[in-house]
Amino acid sequence: METYKIKNIAGHLSKGFLANPLTPILAFAILLLGYISLEIMPREEDPQIAVSGGSIIVAIPGATPQEINNVIIKPLERRIREIKGVDNIYGTAMNNFGMVNVQYLIGEDRESSNLKLYDKVMQNMDKLPEGTMPPLVKPFDIDIDIPILTVAFYKNRKDDLDNIKLYKKIRELQQDINALDNVSKTILKGVKRPQFNVLVDLQKLSAYHISLGQVAKSIKSIASNSPEIDTSTSTGTITIFGIKNAIDDVDDLQDLIIAQYYGSPIYLKNIAKVEYNYDIQNFQSVLLTYKEKNASNFIDAGDQITLTVSKLKGTNAVLIAEAAIKELQKNRDALHEQGVGYIVTRNYGERANEAVNELVHHLIITILIIAFILIPFLGWRESLVVTIAVPMILAATLFIALMTDQTINRITLFAFLLSLGLIVDDAIIVIENIHRRMHLPESKGLKFSEIIIQATDEIGPSTNIATIAIMLTMIPMAFVGGMMGQFMKPIPLNVPVALAISLFVAYVFAPYLARKLIKYEEEKP
C-alpha cells in the first residue's frame, strides 16, 4: 500500500502529538494555567472605560462675562482644537472668570491627554491679557472616580456625639482605608467640617459704623502665619521672625479688636456671637433609614456621612472591597464604643464576584449540555473527547487574557459564552471524520494511528478556512469607537483567540484523546 503523504499542518500536528508522552502533560498544564488565571485575574462587574478630559479655569478680576468670552473662552477653544484627539469643547463665561471643559475621544490615553492639554495652555500663557491670573488646569479622573464600595456612617447615640467628633473619627478611618493597596481615592460626602462660626449682629454692626469687610479683614489678618526676614544683623546671619497662628480657640476670636469707637476698642464679641462648630453654611445632608436583620420596623439614624472607595484601573475589585471591609470590621468595636455605627450600602466587589461565579456556573452547564447533545449523534466516547476539549480551549484563552492585562468581567465571560458554540465545531469535525474514516473500505488494514492522522489531515484546509472566516467577522468589532467600543472590547479580544486555540486543540488533543478513548479493532495481517 502506498504510504500516505501529509499535506496540511493539521496532519503534522496530529502526527507530532499523537503518541508523544508530553501531550497529556501539556493538556494538564493548560488546564492548570486556566484555573490559576481564573482565580488570580482581576475581577470587576463591568469593564472600566477610559475617559479623558479636563477643565481650564482662568480668572480676570472685574471682567464681565462678555469680556471673558472674547479674550479667554474663544482664544482657548481655538488653541485646544489644535490638539489631536479632542472630541468636544464646552466654554462657560461668568463674572470674573471663565471655564473651558475639554473632552477627548473615548479610548484616548488619559496621561498623554492631560500632558497635551497642560502643554497647550502653557504655550499660550504670553497671549493672555494683562491682569489675568495664572490658569488652573484640572484633569478629569473619571476612570478612577466610580466607587466600588460605599459605607454610610451614622450616630447610634445621638446625645453623646456631635458632628465634629463624628467627622474626626471617620476621617481617621478614611486615612487607613486610603492607604490600602490599589485604592485610588476615598471621598467623604455629607460631612460637617469643623470651623469657627462668627454670627454677626447687623444692628450692632450698624450702630458702631463697622462694615462686614472690616470684620472679615480683621479675622483674616490673624488667621495665617506672617514670616518676616531681617538681613541687617551685625553677625551677618539671616533672622526669621514667625508670627504664630493666633486663632487657637473661641476666646482668641472674641477678644479680637475690630475697630475703635470714640477712643474705645470694639471687640468681636461686642458685635457677634463666636462659636466652634460645624460648617453651618453647608445645607447638604442625607438621612439614613435602615432595618436590622429579622426586625419589622425601620430605624431612623438621622444624618449620615458616606465614605466612597475607588480602585485603580485594572485591579481586582473583589480583593480591594474585602480589604476595606476588613479594615472596617477591625475598627467596628471601637467605633461602636464611641457612638458610631456603619452600614455597607454598596459593594461592587461582591456583585462582581457573584456575576463572575454565576457566569462560570453557566459555562459549566453549557459544556454539559453540549456533551449530552452530542451523545446521540457521535456516541458517548466521541462526545467525551469534544467535552474535554472545550475546557482546554477556555483555559488557554483565559491564560492569554491574563497575560495581556485583561480583567475578568461580565463582558469577558459573555465573549466565552458567545464563542462556546463556535469552538466546539473544530473538535467535532475532527472526531466525526475520524469516525467516518474508521468505517471506510480503504481504511482496512491501516493502523488506528494512521487513520487518525489521515482523517485530521484531510479536513485541515476546509476547517482552517471556516475558522479564520469566523475570526474575521469578530475582529472589526475592535475598531468600533466611542463608549460602546470600549465596553465591548473583550469580545474581539477573546473570541478570535478562542477560535484560534480551538484549531490547535482540535489538531493536537482531539486525535490524542480519540486514540485513547475510541475503540477500534485493527485487522491482523
BAZA-652166 format. One record per residue (C-alpha): x, y, z. Coordinates in steps of 0.1 Angstrom, whole numbers, padded with zeros to 4 digits. Layout:
<atom c1="X" c2="Y" c3="Z"/>
...
end
This chain:
<atom c1="0000" c2="0000" c3="0000"/>
<atom c1="0013" c2="0034" c3="-0009"/>
<atom c1="0025" c2="0055" c3="0020"/>
<atom c1="0002" c2="0084" c3="0028"/>
<atom c1="0018" c2="0118" c3="0024"/>
<atom c1="0007" c2="0145" c3="0048"/>
<atom c1="-0004" c2="0177" c3="0030"/>
<atom c1="-0016" c2="0200" c3="0058"/>
<atom c1="-0004" c2="0215" c3="0091"/>
<atom c1="-0033" c2="0197" c3="0108"/>
<atom c1="-0018" c2="0163" c3="0098"/>
<atom c1="0017" c2="0173" c3="0110"/>
<atom c1="0003" c2="0185" c3="0144"/>
<atom c1="-0017" c2="0153" c3="0148"/>
<atom c1="0013" c2="0131" c3="0139"/>
<atom c1="0036" c2="0150" c3="0162"/>
<atom c1="0015" c2="0148" c3="0193"/>
<atom c1="-0005" c2="0116" c3="0188"/>
<atom c1="0020" c2="0093" c3="0206"/>
<atom c1="0040" c2="0119" c3="0223"/>
<atom c1="0043" c2="0113" c3="0261"/>
<atom c1="0044" c2="0151" c3="0266"/>
<atom c1="0008" c2="0155" c3="0252"/>
<atom c1="-0010" c2="0147" c3="0284"/>
<atom c1="0014" c2="0168" c3="0305"/>
<atom c1="0007" c2="0197" c3="0281"/>
<atom c1="-0030" c2="0192" c3="0285"/>
<atom c1="-0028" c2="0191" c3="0323"/>
<atom c1="-0006" c2="0223" c3="0322"/>
<atom c1="-0031" c2="0242" c3="0301"/>
<atom c1="-0060" c2="0232" c3="0324"/>
<atom c1="-0039" c2="0242" c3="0355"/>
<atom c1="-0029" c2="0276" c3="0340"/>
<atom c1="-0066" c2="0283" c3="0331"/>
<atom c1="-0077" c2="0275" c3="0366"/>
<atom c1="-0049" c2="0297" c3="0381"/>
<atom c1="-0058" c2="0325" c3="0357"/>
<atom c1="-0095" c2="0323" c3="0367"/>
<atom c1="-0085" c2="0327" c3="0404"/>
<atom c1="-0059" c2="0354" c3="0401"/>
<atom c1="-0073" c2="0376" c3="0373"/>
<atom c1="-0087" c2="0409" c3="0385"/>
<atom c1="-0125" c2="0408" c3="0388"/>
<atom c1="-0149" c2="0435" c3="0382"/>
<atom c1="-0186" c2="0437" c3="0372"/>
<atom c1="-0181" c2="0457" c3="0340"/>
<atom c1="-0150" c2="0468" c3="0320"/>
<atom c1="-0135" c2="0500" c3="0333"/>
<atom c1="-0138" c2="0525" c3="0305"/>
<atom c1="-0111" c2="0551" c3="0299"/>
<atom c1="-0124" c2="0586" c3="0296"/>
<atom c1="-0100" c2="0616" c3="0294"/>
<atom c1="-0105" c2="0653" c3="0296"/>
<atom c1="-0100" c2="0683" c3="0318"/>
<atom c1="-0111" c2="0718" c3="0327"/>
<atom c1="-0092" c2="0750" c3="0323"/>
<atom c1="-0102" c2="0778" c3="0347"/>
<atom c1="-0089" c2="0814" c3="0340"/>
<atom c1="-0097" c2="0843" c3="0363"/>
<atom c1="-0097" c2="0880" c3="0354"/>
<atom c1="-0109" c2="0901" c3="0384"/>
<atom c1="-0135" c2="0926" c3="0374"/>
<atom c1="-0142" c2="0913" c3="0339"/>
<atom c1="-0177" c2="0908" c3="0326"/>
<atom c1="-0189" c2="0875" c3="0310"/>
<atom c1="-0188" c2="0891" c3="0276"/>
<atom c1="-0152" c2="0902" c3="0281"/>
<atom c1="-0143" c2="0867" c3="0294"/>
<atom c1="-0159" c2="0852" c3="0264"/>
<atom c1="-0140" c2="0874" c3="0239"/>
<atom c1="-0105" c2="0873" c3="0255"/>
<atom c1="-0104" c2="0839" c3="0272"/>
<atom c1="-0130" c2="0814" c3="0260"/>
<atom c1="-0128" c2="0818" c3="0223"/>
<atom c1="-0090" c2="0820" c3="0220"/>
<atom c1="-0087" c2="0790" c3="0243"/>
<atom c1="-0112" c2="0770" c3="0222"/>
<atom c1="-0092" c2="0778" c3="0190"/>
<atom c1="-0059" c2="0767" c3="0206"/>
<atom c1="-0073" c2="0735" c3="0221"/>
<atom c1="-0087" c2="0725" c3="0187"/>
<atom c1="-0051" c2="0721" c3="0176"/>
<atom c1="-0047" c2="0691" c3="0199"/>
<atom c1="-0053" c2="0657" c3="0183"/>
<atom c1="-0080" c2="0635" c3="0198"/>
<atom c1="-0102" c2="0663" c3="0212"/>
<atom c1="-0139" c2="0654" c3="0208"/>
<atom c1="-0159" c2="0682" c3="0224"/>
<atom c1="-0151" c2="0716" c3="0240"/>
<atom c1="-0176" c2="0735" c3="0262"/>
<atom c1="-0168" c2="0771" c3="0273"/>
<atom c1="-0186" c2="0789" c3="0301"/>
<atom c1="-0181" c2="0827" c3="0308"/>
<atom c1="-0191" c2="0842" c3="0341"/>
<atom c1="-0182" c2="0873" c3="0361"/>
<atom c1="-0145" c2="0874" c3="0369"/>
<atom c1="-0136" c2="0841" c3="0354"/>
<atom c1="-0142" c2="0816" c3="0326"/>
<atom c1="-0140" c2="0778" c3="0323"/>
<atom c1="-0134" c2="0756" c3="0293"/>
<atom c1="-0142" c2="0719" c3="0296"/>
<atom c1="-0124" c2="0696" c3="0272"/>
<atom c1="-0135" c2="0660" c3="0264"/>
<atom c1="-0112" c2="0637" c3="0244"/>
<atom c1="-0123" c2="0608" c3="0223"/>
<atom c1="-0132" c2="0577" c3="0242"/>
<atom c1="-0102" c2="0555" c3="0244"/>
<atom c1="-0075" c2="0582" c3="0243"/>
<atom c1="-0047" c2="0577" c3="0268"/>
<atom c1="-0055" c2="0598" c3="0299"/>
<atom c1="-0019" c2="0606" c3="0309"/>
<atom c1="-0010" c2="0616" c3="0274"/>
<atom c1="-0042" c2="0637" c3="0270"/>
<atom c1="-0036" c2="0656" c3="0303"/>
<atom c1="0000" c2="0663" c3="0293"/>
<atom c1="-0010" c2="0677" c3="0259"/>
<atom c1="-0037" c2="0699" c3="0274"/>
<atom c1="-0013" c2="0713" c3="0300"/>
<atom c1="0014" c2="0719" c3="0274"/>
<atom c1="-0011" c2="0737" c3="0251"/>
<atom c1="-0021" c2="0761" c3="0279"/>
<atom c1="0014" c2="0768" c3="0289"/>
<atom c1="0025" c2="0775" c3="0253"/>
<atom c1="-0001" c2="0803" c3="0251"/>
<atom c1="0005" c2="0820" c3="0285"/>
<atom c1="0020" c2="0850" c3="0268"/>
<atom c1="-0012" c2="0856" c3="0249"/>
<atom c1="-0033" c2="0861" c3="0280"/>
<atom c1="-0045" c2="0897" c3="0286"/>
<atom c1="-0029" c2="0918" c3="0313"/>
<atom c1="-0044" c2="0913" c3="0347"/>
<atom c1="-0051" c2="0876" c3="0341"/>
<atom c1="-0044" c2="0853" c3="0370"/>
<atom c1="-0024" c2="0821" c3="0363"/>
<atom c1="-0047" c2="0795" c3="0347"/>
<atom c1="-0057" c2="0763" c3="0366"/>
<atom c1="-0057" c2="0731" c3="0345"/>
<atom c1="-0076" c2="0703" c3="0363"/>
<atom c1="-0077" c2="0669" c3="0346"/>
<atom c1="-0107" c2="0646" c3="0348"/>
<atom c1="-0102" c2="0613" c3="0367"/>
<atom c1="-0134" c2="0596" c3="0356"/>
<atom c1="-0118" c2="0562" c3="0353"/>
<atom c1="-0110" c2="0561" c3="0390"/>
<atom c1="-0139" c2="0582" c3="0402"/>
<atom c1="-0165" c2="0554" c3="0402"/>
<atom c1="-0167" c2="0539" c3="0437"/>
<atom c1="-0166" c2="0502" c3="0443"/>
<atom c1="-0176" c2="0505" c3="0479"/>
<atom c1="-0198" c2="0530" c3="0498"/>
<atom c1="-0202" c2="0530" c3="0536"/>
<atom c1="-0228" c2="0550" c3="0555"/>
<atom c1="-0217" c2="0562" c3="0590"/>
<atom c1="-0242" c2="0574" c3="0615"/>
<atom c1="-0245" c2="0583" c3="0652"/>
<atom c1="-0260" c2="0554" c3="0671"/>
<atom c1="-0260" c2="0575" c3="0703"/>
<atom c1="-0272" c2="0609" c3="0692"/>
<atom c1="-0268" c2="0626" c3="0726"/>
<atom c1="-0232" c2="0616" c3="0731"/>
<atom c1="-0216" c2="0625" c3="0698"/>
<atom c1="-0217" c2="0658" c3="0679"/>
<atom c1="-0210" c2="0663" c3="0642"/>
<atom c1="-0174" c2="0675" c3="0647"/>
<atom c1="-0164" c2="0643" c3="0667"/>
<atom c1="-0182" c2="0621" c3="0642"/>
<atom c1="-0162" c2="0637" c3="0613"/>
<atom c1="-0128" c2="0634" c3="0631"/>
<atom c1="-0134" c2="0597" c3="0639"/>
<atom c1="-0144" c2="0588" c3="0603"/>
<atom c1="-0115" c2="0609" c3="0589"/>
<atom c1="-0090" c2="0588" c3="0608"/>
<atom c1="-0106" c2="0556" c3="0594"/>
<atom c1="-0106" c2="0571" c3="0559"/>
<atom c1="-0068" c2="0576" c3="0561"/>
<atom c1="-0063" c2="0539" c3="0570"/>
<atom c1="-0085" c2="0527" c3="0541"/>
<atom c1="-0069" c2="0551" c3="0516"/>
<atom c1="-0035" c2="0535" c3="0525"/>
<atom c1="-0047" c2="0501" c3="0513"/>
<atom c1="-0031" c2="0486" c3="0481"/>
<atom c1="-0047" c2="0496" c3="0448"/>
<atom c1="-0071" c2="0521" c3="0464"/>
<atom c1="-0071" c2="0552" c3="0442"/>
<atom c1="-0091" c2="0576" c3="0463"/>
<atom c1="-0116" c2="0579" c3="0491"/>
<atom c1="-0141" c2="0606" c3="0495"/>
<atom c1="-0163" c2="0617" c3="0524"/>
<atom c1="-0197" c2="0630" c3="0514"/>
<atom c1="-0223" c2="0647" c3="0536"/>
<atom c1="-0196" c2="0657" c3="0562"/>
<atom c1="-0200" c2="0686" c3="0586"/>
<atom c1="-0165" c2="0700" c3="0588"/>
<atom c1="-0153" c2="0719" c3="0619"/>
<atom c1="-0149" c2="0756" c3="0618"/>
<atom c1="-0153" c2="0789" c3="0638"/>
<atom c1="-0187" c2="0804" c3="0632"/>
<atom c1="-0190" c2="0842" c3="0636"/>
<atom c1="-0226" c2="0852" c3="0638"/>
<atom c1="-0226" c2="0890" c3="0633"/>
<atom c1="-0254" c2="0911" c3="0648"/>
<atom c1="-0261" c2="0935" c3="0619"/>
<atom c1="-0279" c2="0960" c3="0642"/>
<atom c1="-0248" c2="0963" c3="0664"/>
<atom c1="-0226" c2="0965" c3="0633"/>
<atom c1="-0246" c2="0994" c3="0621"/>
<atom c1="-0246" c2="1012" c3="0655"/>
<atom c1="-0208" c2="1011" c3="0656"/>
<atom c1="-0205" c2="1021" c3="0619"/>
<atom c1="-0185" c2="0990" c3="0610"/>
<atom c1="-0187" c2="0971" c3="0577"/>
<atom c1="-0186" c2="0934" c3="0572"/>
<atom c1="-0154" c2="0939" c3="0551"/>
<atom c1="-0137" c2="0953" c3="0582"/>
<atom c1="-0147" c2="0923" c3="0603"/>
<atom c1="-0135" c2="0898" c3="0576"/>
<atom c1="-0102" c2="0917" c3="0571"/>
<atom c1="-0095" c2="0917" c3="0608"/>
<atom c1="-0102" c2="0879" c3="0612"/>
<atom c1="-0081" c2="0872" c3="0581"/>
<atom c1="-0052" c2="0891" c3="0594"/>
<atom c1="-0047" c2="0867" c3="0623"/>
<atom c1="-0057" c2="0836" c3="0605"/>
<atom c1="-0024" c2="0829" c3="0587"/>
<atom c1="0013" c2="0828" c3="0595"/>
<atom c1="0033" c2="0860" c3="0585"/>
<atom c1="0070" c2="0854" c3="0585"/>
<atom c1="0094" c2="0884" c3="0582"/>
<atom c1="0131" c2="0883" c3="0572"/>
<atom c1="0157" c2="0907" c3="0586"/>
<atom c1="0191" c2="0905" c3="0570"/>
<atom c1="0207" c2="0936" c3="0585"/>
<atom c1="0223" c2="0920" c3="0615"/>
<atom c1="0258" c2="0926" c3="0629"/>
<atom c1="0266" c2="0889" c3="0628"/>
<atom c1="0258" c2="0885" c3="0591"/>
<atom c1="0232" c2="0858" c3="0598"/>
<atom c1="0196" c2="0857" c3="0585"/>
<atom c1="0170" c2="0861" c3="0612"/>
<atom c1="0134" c2="0849" c3="0605"/>
<atom c1="0105" c2="0860" c3="0627"/>
<atom c1="0074" c2="0838" c3="0626"/>
<atom c1="0041" c2="0850" c3="0639"/>
<atom c1="0021" c2="0821" c3="0652"/>
<atom c1="-0014" c2="0814" c3="0641"/>
<atom c1="-0034" c2="0835" c3="0665"/>
<atom c1="-0067" c2="0815" c3="0663"/>
<atom c1="-0065" c2="0786" c3="0687"/>
<atom c1="-0099" c2="0788" c3="0704"/>
<atom c1="-0131" c2="0808" c3="0706"/>
<atom c1="-0115" c2="0833" c3="0731"/>
<atom c1="-0089" c2="0844" c3="0706"/>
<atom c1="-0116" c2="0854" c3="0682"/>
<atom c1="-0139" c2="0870" c3="0709"/>
<atom c1="-0110" c2="0893" c3="0721"/>
<atom c1="-0101" c2="0904" c3="0685"/>
<atom c1="-0103" c2="0942" c3="0682"/>
<atom c1="-0123" c2="0952" c3="0651"/>
<atom c1="-0123" c2="0990" c3="0653"/>
<atom c1="-0122" c2="1020" c3="0676"/>
<atom c1="-0154" c2="1038" c3="0687"/>
<atom c1="-0149" c2="1071" c3="0704"/>
<atom c1="-0115" c2="1060" c3="0717"/>
<atom c1="-0127" c2="1027" c3="0730"/>
<atom c1="-0118" c2="0993" c3="0713"/>
<atom c1="-0147" c2="0973" c3="0698"/>
<atom c1="-0141" c2="0936" c3="0702"/>
<atom c1="-0156" c2="0909" c3="0680"/>
<atom c1="-0176" c2="0896" c3="0709"/>
<atom c1="-0193" c2="0930" c3="0712"/>
<atom c1="-0209" c2="0927" c3="0677"/>
<atom c1="-0211" c2="0889" c3="0671"/>
<atom c1="-0216" c2="0855" c3="0687"/>
<atom c1="-0185" c2="0833" c3="0682"/>
<atom c1="-0187" c2="0795" c3="0684"/>
<atom c1="-0166" c2="0765" c3="0674"/>
<atom c1="-0190" c2="0742" c3="0655"/>
<atom c1="-0195" c2="0726" c3="0621"/>
<atom c1="-0199" c2="0744" c3="0587"/>
<atom c1="-0235" c2="0757" c3="0592"/>
<atom c1="-0234" c2="0772" c3="0556"/>
<atom c1="-0234" c2="0736" c3="0542"/>
<atom c1="-0271" c2="0727" c3="0538"/>
<atom c1="-0264" c2="0694" c3="0521"/>
<atom c1="-0273" c2="0663" c3="0541"/>
<atom c1="-0287" c2="0628" c3="0536"/>
<atom c1="-0309" c2="0610" c3="0560"/>
<atom c1="-0303" c2="0573" c3="0567"/>
<atom c1="-0331" c2="0548" c3="0575"/>
<atom c1="-0322" c2="0511" c3="0579"/>
<atom c1="-0337" c2="0479" c3="0593"/>
<atom c1="-0319" c2="0453" c3="0614"/>
<atom c1="-0320" c2="0417" c3="0605"/>
<atom c1="-0353" c2="0399" c3="0614"/>
<atom c1="-0367" c2="0433" c3="0625"/>
<atom c1="-0401" c2="0446" c3="0613"/>
<atom c1="-0396" c2="0483" c3="0619"/>
<atom c1="-0372" c2="0508" c3="0603"/>
<atom c1="-0348" c2="0528" c3="0624"/>
<atom c1="-0342" c2="0565" c3="0616"/>
<atom c1="-0305" c2="0571" c3="0620"/>
<atom c1="-0306" c2="0608" c3="0611"/>
<atom c1="-0278" c2="0624" c3="0591"/>
<atom c1="-0252" c2="0601" c3="0575"/>
<atom c1="-0216" c2="0605" c3="0563"/>
<atom c1="-0209" c2="0584" c3="0532"/>
<atom c1="-0174" c2="0571" c3="0526"/>
<atom c1="-0167" c2="0561" c3="0490"/>
<atom c1="-0138" c2="0539" c3="0480"/>
<atom c1="-0125" c2="0538" c3="0444"/>
<atom c1="-0099" c2="0515" c3="0428"/>
<atom c1="-0071" c2="0518" c3="0403"/>
<atom c1="-0078" c2="0507" c3="0368"/>
<atom c1="-0072" c2="0470" c3="0360"/>
<atom c1="-0071" c2="0459" c3="0397"/>
<atom c1="-0093" c2="0434" c3="0415"/>
<atom c1="-0125" c2="0450" c3="0428"/>
<atom c1="-0132" c2="0419" c3="0449"/>
<atom c1="-0099" c2="0419" c3="0468"/>
<atom c1="-0100" c2="0457" c3="0474"/>
<atom c1="-0136" c2="0457" c3="0487"/>
<atom c1="-0128" c2="0428" c3="0510"/>
<atom c1="-0097" c2="0446" c3="0523"/>
<atom c1="-0117" c2="0478" c3="0530"/>
<atom c1="-0144" c2="0458" c3="0548"/>
<atom c1="-0118" c2="0440" c3="0568"/>
<atom c1="-0104" c2="0474" c3="0579"/>
<atom c1="-0139" c2="0485" c3="0589"/>
<atom c1="-0146" c2="0453" c3="0609"/>
<atom c1="-0113" c2="0458" c3="0627"/>
<atom c1="-0125" c2="0492" c3="0639"/>
<atom c1="-0161" c2="0481" c3="0645"/>
<atom c1="-0160" c2="0477" c3="0682"/>
<atom c1="-0140" c2="0509" c3="0688"/>
<atom c1="-0165" c2="0528" c3="0666"/>
<atom c1="-0194" c2="0513" c3="0685"/>
<atom c1="-0180" c2="0524" c3="0718"/>
<atom c1="-0176" c2="0559" c3="0705"/>
<atom c1="-0212" c2="0560" c3="0693"/>
<atom c1="-0206" c2="0554" c3="0656"/>
<atom c1="-0223" c2="0528" c3="0635"/>
<atom c1="-0220" c2="0520" c3="0598"/>
<atom c1="-0237" c2="0501" c3="0570"/>
<atom c1="-0222" c2="0490" c3="0537"/>
<atom c1="-0246" c2="0504" c3="0512"/>
<atom c1="-0228" c2="0493" c3="0480"/>
<atom c1="-0203" c2="0465" c3="0475"/>
<atom c1="-0193" c2="0465" c3="0439"/>
<atom c1="-0167" c2="0438" c3="0446"/>
<atom c1="-0193" c2="0414" c3="0460"/>
<atom c1="-0215" c2="0420" c3="0429"/>
<atom c1="-0185" c2="0415" c3="0406"/>
<atom c1="-0177" c2="0382" c3="0423"/>
<atom c1="-0213" c2="0370" c3="0421"/>
<atom c1="-0215" c2="0379" c3="0384"/>
<atom c1="-0183" c2="0361" c3="0375"/>
<atom c1="-0192" c2="0330" c3="0396"/>
<atom c1="-0227" c2="0329" c3="0381"/>
<atom c1="-0214" c2="0331" c3="0345"/>
<atom c1="-0187" c2="0304" c3="0353"/>
<atom c1="-0215" c2="0282" c3="0366"/>
<atom c1="-0234" c2="0288" c3="0333"/>
<atom c1="-0203" c2="0279" c3="0313"/>
<atom c1="-0201" c2="0245" c3="0331"/>
<atom c1="-0238" c2="0239" c3="0325"/>
<atom c1="-0234" c2="0248" c3="0288"/>
<atom c1="-0205" c2="0224" c3="0284"/>
<atom c1="-0226" c2="0196" c3="0299"/>
<atom c1="-0255" c2="0204" c3="0276"/>
<atom c1="-0232" c2="0202" c3="0246"/>
<atom c1="-0219" c2="0168" c3="0258"/>
<atom c1="-0255" c2="0154" c3="0261"/>
<atom c1="-0265" c2="0168" c3="0228"/>
<atom c1="-0235" c2="0151" c3="0210"/>
<atom c1="-0240" c2="0116" c3="0225"/>
<atom c1="-0269" c2="0106" c3="0202"/>
<atom c1="-0251" c2="0118" c3="0171"/>
<atom c1="-0215" c2="0108" c3="0178"/>
<atom c1="-0216" c2="0083" c3="0206"/>
<atom c1="-0206" c2="0088" c3="0242"/>
<atom c1="-0169" c2="0082" c3="0236"/>
<atom c1="-0167" c2="0107" c3="0208"/>
<atom c1="-0188" c2="0131" c3="0228"/>
<atom c1="-0164" c2="0128" c3="0257"/>
<atom c1="-0135" c2="0138" c3="0235"/>
<atom c1="-0153" c2="0170" c3="0225"/>
<atom c1="-0163" c2="0178" c3="0261"/>
<atom c1="-0127" c2="0175" c3="0273"/>
<atom c1="-0115" c2="0198" c3="0245"/>
<atom c1="-0138" c2="0227" c3="0255"/>
<atom c1="-0124" c2="0234" c3="0289"/>
<atom c1="-0089" c2="0232" c3="0275"/>
<atom c1="-0098" c2="0259" c3="0249"/>
<atom c1="-0113" c2="0282" c3="0275"/>
<atom c1="-0084" c2="0276" c3="0299"/>
<atom c1="-0058" c2="0286" c3="0273"/>
<atom c1="-0079" c2="0317" c3="0263"/>
<atom c1="-0081" c2="0328" c3="0300"/>
<atom c1="-0044" c2="0325" c3="0304"/>
<atom c1="-0037" c2="0346" c3="0273"/>
<atom c1="-0062" c2="0372" c3="0286"/>
<atom c1="-0043" c2="0373" c3="0319"/>
<atom c1="-0010" c2="0378" c3="0301"/>
<atom c1="-0025" c2="0407" c3="0281"/>
<atom c1="-0036" c2="0425" c3="0313"/>
<atom c1="-0073" c2="0420" c3="0308"/>
<atom c1="-0098" c2="0417" c3="0337"/>
<atom c1="-0125" c2="0391" c3="0340"/>
<atom c1="-0159" c2="0407" c3="0340"/>
<atom c1="-0194" c2="0401" c3="0326"/>
<atom c1="-0184" c2="0411" c3="0290"/>
<atom c1="-0153" c2="0388" c3="0291"/>
<atom c1="-0174" c2="0358" c3="0302"/>
<atom c1="-0201" c2="0368" c3="0277"/>
<atom c1="-0174" c2="0365" c3="0250"/>
<atom c1="-0166" c2="0330" c3="0262"/>
<atom c1="-0203" c2="0321" c3="0261"/>
<atom c1="-0206" c2="0335" c3="0227"/>
<atom c1="-0176" c2="0316" c3="0214"/>
<atom c1="-0187" c2="0283" c3="0231"/>
<atom c1="-0209" c2="0273" c3="0202"/>
<atom c1="-0181" c2="0281" c3="0178"/>
<atom c1="-0151" c2="0265" c3="0194"/>
<atom c1="-0167" c2="0230" c3="0196"/>
<atom c1="-0170" c2="0229" c3="0158"/>
<atom c1="-0133" c2="0221" c3="0150"/>
<atom c1="-0131" c2="0192" c3="0175"/>
<atom c1="-0165" c2="0178" c3="0163"/>
<atom c1="-0153" c2="0179" c3="0127"/>
<atom c1="-0121" c2="0161" c3="0135"/>
<atom c1="-0138" c2="0134" c3="0156"/>
<atom c1="-0166" c2="0130" c3="0131"/>
<atom c1="-0141" c2="0125" c3="0102"/>
<atom c1="-0121" c2="0100" c3="0123"/>
<atom c1="-0153" c2="0081" c3="0130"/>
<atom c1="-0161" c2="0082" c3="0092"/>
<atom c1="-0127" c2="0070" c3="0081"/>
<atom c1="-0129" c2="0041" c3="0105"/>
<atom c1="-0157" c2="0026" c3="0085"/>
<atom c1="-0144" c2="0032" c3="0050"/>
<atom c1="-0133" c2="0002" c3="0030"/>
<atom c1="-0099" c2="0018" c3="0021"/>
<atom c1="-0091" c2="0020" c3="0058"/>
<atom c1="-0090" c2="-0017" c3="0062"/>
<atom c1="-0055" c2="-0029" c3="0070"/>
<atom c1="-0044" c2="0005" c3="0084"/>
<atom c1="-0034" c2="0011" c3="0119"/>
<atom c1="-0057" c2="0033" c3="0140"/>
<atom c1="-0030" c2="0059" c3="0144"/>
<atom c1="-0027" c2="0062" c3="0106"/>
<atom c1="-0065" c2="0065" c3="0102"/>
<atom c1="-0065" c2="0094" c3="0128"/>
<atom c1="-0036" c2="0112" c3="0111"/>
<atom c1="-0052" c2="0109" c3="0076"/>
<atom c1="-0086" c2="0119" c3="0089"/>
<atom c1="-0072" c2="0150" c3="0106"/>
<atom c1="-0051" c2="0160" c3="0077"/>
<atom c1="-0080" c2="0156" c3="0053"/>
<atom c1="-0102" c2="0182" c3="0069"/>
<atom c1="-0074" c2="0206" c3="0077"/>
<atom c1="-0078" c2="0231" c3="0048"/>
<atom c1="-0116" c2="0234" c3="0050"/>
<atom c1="-0115" c2="0237" c3="0088"/>
<atom c1="-0088" c2="0263" c3="0087"/>
<atom c1="-0107" c2="0285" c3="0062"/>
<atom c1="-0140" c2="0281" c3="0080"/>
<atom c1="-0125" c2="0291" c3="0114"/>
<atom c1="-0105" c2="0320" c3="0100"/>
<atom c1="-0136" c2="0333" c3="0083"/>
<atom c1="-0155" c2="0334" c3="0116"/>
<atom c1="-0125" c2="0351" c3="0133"/>
<atom c1="-0125" c2="0378" c3="0107"/>
<atom c1="-0162" c2="0386" c3="0114"/>
<atom c1="-0152" c2="0394" c3="0151"/>
<atom c1="-0121" c2="0414" c3="0145"/>
<atom c1="-0138" c2="0445" c3="0131"/>
<atom c1="-0156" c2="0450" c3="0164"/>
<atom c1="-0122" c2="0460" c3="0178"/>
<atom c1="-0123" c2="0492" c3="0157"/>
<atom c1="-0157" c2="0504" c3="0170"/>
<atom c1="-0152" c2="0538" c3="0186"/>
<atom c1="-0169" c2="0556" c3="0214"/>
<atom c1="-0180" c2="0542" c3="0248"/>
<atom c1="-0197" c2="0511" c3="0233"/>
<atom c1="-0164" c2="0501" c3="0216"/>
<atom c1="-0146" c2="0504" c3="0249"/>
<atom c1="-0173" c2="0485" c3="0267"/>
<atom c1="-0175" c2="0456" c3="0242"/>
<atom c1="-0137" c2="0453" c3="0235"/>
<atom c1="-0134" c2="0420" c3="0254"/>
<atom c1="-0154" c2="0403" c3="0227"/>
<atom c1="-0130" c2="0410" c3="0197"/>
<atom c1="-0100" c2="0404" c3="0221"/>
<atom c1="-0111" c2="0370" c3="0232"/>
<atom c1="-0134" c2="0353" c3="0207"/>
<atom c1="-0108" c2="0352" c3="0178"/>
<atom c1="-0082" c2="0340" c3="0203"/>
<atom c1="-0106" c2="0312" c3="0215"/>
<atom c1="-0112" c2="0302" c3="0179"/>
<atom c1="-0075" c2="0300" c3="0170"/>
<atom c1="-0069" c2="0279" c3="0201"/>
<atom c1="-0098" c2="0256" c3="0192"/>
<atom c1="-0079" c2="0248" c3="0159"/>
<atom c1="-0048" c2="0239" c3="0179"/>
<atom c1="-0067" c2="0218" c3="0204"/>
<atom c1="-0087" c2="0200" c3="0176"/>
<atom c1="-0055" c2="0191" c3="0158"/>
<atom c1="-0034" c2="0181" c3="0188"/>
<atom c1="-0056" c2="0169" c3="0216"/>
<atom c1="-0087" c2="0156" c3="0198"/>
<atom c1="-0067" c2="0130" c3="0179"/>
<atom c1="-0048" c2="0120" c3="0211"/>
<atom c1="-0080" c2="0116" c3="0230"/>
<atom c1="-0096" c2="0097" c3="0201"/>
<atom c1="-0067" c2="0072" c3="0202"/>
<atom c1="-0071" c2="0067" c3="0239"/>
<atom c1="-0109" c2="0066" c3="0242"/>
<atom c1="-0124" c2="0053" c3="0209"/>
<atom c1="-0123" c2="0016" c3="0204"/>
<atom c1="-0110" c2="0003" c3="0171"/>
<atom c1="-0101" c2="-0033" c3="0163"/>
<atom c1="-0072" c2="-0033" c3="0138"/>
<atom c1="-0072" c2="-0062" c3="0113"/>
<atom c1="-0043" c2="-0086" c3="0118"/>
<atom c1="-0022" c2="-0091" c3="0087"/>
end
